[in-house]
């Protein structure tokens, strides 16, 4: 699974449970297909960082109502893209 597939599958899962706004998208196909997306979901900033070289995903959230530029991030998931798609939205709910 590449970054763009990961983004699409994650957003499809989000649509079922949350309204969201895409804040940032950075895709680097020349860097092993790595990428980053940031969203605003239920008053929180959320980042998905995909490391194409290591095939790892980090899922980070901020506190409620933090400004995106000044947000302090907490990692709530680190793992493979497949595990992230299966469990990422669940981690967001808790």
Secondary structure, 3 states (H helix, E strand, C coil): CCHHHHHHHHHHHHHHHCCEEEEEEEEECCCCCEEEEEEEECCEEEEEEEECCCCEEEEEECCCCCCHHHCCCEEEEEECHHHHHHHHHHHHHC
